[in-house]
Amino acid sequence: MFIVFIGPPGVGKGTQANMLVEKYPMVKISTGDLLRESIRDKSVLGERAKGFMERGELVPDALVIDLVNEKVNSTAASGKSYIFDGFPRTIEQAKELDNLLESRSSKISVAVDFSMDEEERIERLSGRRMCPSCQRTYHIKFAKPKNDLTCDACNIPLVQRSDDDESVIRQRSSVYWDLTRPLLDFYRKRNLLQTIDASRNIDLVFSDLDRFIQKIKP
Ligand code: AMP
């Protein structure tokens, strides 16, 4: 099974992907996480991606596609299903993903569109905090850590992602509308699109998602 998550920043794609990975034997490929990891490792890719990410722009397709190819190739032997979180984000990336899956005699099973009101998303994102060590995310209002702004697991102070600054959030949203939103039609035309109202509570969103997945015939 190959599941694609599409949605503007702040709709909770990463949270839902983590919940799926806890419930099912799945590999999660989050290009945002992989890129942040490359930046932390100070790799050549990380150095090239950093500026784009800080400005809220998309990292060039070729870099992201290489990253995904590498990750799929290195995990393919597991035989697990895949969730792509935040990839593809352009039509070009979607076509490359089709090619990659075709070369493995596979195809996308479902594309999930997470929808949410713009202002609510911005509130969610600007209150988001992250553990710099384990990368777990929290929210200053909706998912507070047990102790004041400290990671429950690592017991170190939480930080704000540099691209969760409000002006960068607005730029990331505008990139979504221009470059990523056309993917909805791309998948709708192939009868692969399922839309979820992501403004509801996390467990309700997850039960919809789970229902879609149960219906997929491998
Ligand atoms: P995310 O964690 O998914 O919100 O991604 C954070 C940032 O990483 C985005 O604003 C982009 O700069 C970059 N990024 C993540 N995924 C992609 C992608 N599929 N294509 C291009 N850039 C990406």
Residues whose N, C-alpha, C, O or C-beta is under 5 A from the ligand:
A	BS01	AMP	P9 T31 G32 D33 L35 F52 M53 G56 E57 L58 V59 V64 G86 F87 P88 R89 R172
